[in-house]
């Protein structure tokens, strides 16, 4: 078994801009957001979702699932960064700093 390293552990950030002008478009956007939540992503900001992954292989599994669920219109981007890089990120809420999301205490192996 490979040791877990902050350079191997990674975070996925899914950013999207989906049309919401009609009832059908809002429904598609809501289904996509719910899909991300069901796969273990958490909302960081509106249209920005984060997920911790044990490595690139697990991230690729999520990418394939996301690819199948992307609505027909709109734009979806996925950004990857290591846990070490994520530790250095800074977030502000108003003028105060916000702590980064914690990585899970227990990793799901499936």
Buried (B, 14 or more C-beta within 10 A) or exposed (E): EEEEEEEBBBBBBBBBEBBBEEEEBEEBBEEBBEBBEEBBBEEBEEBBBBBBBBEEEBBEEBBEEBEEBBBEEBEBEBEBBBBEEBEEEEEEEEEEEEEBBEBEEEEEEE
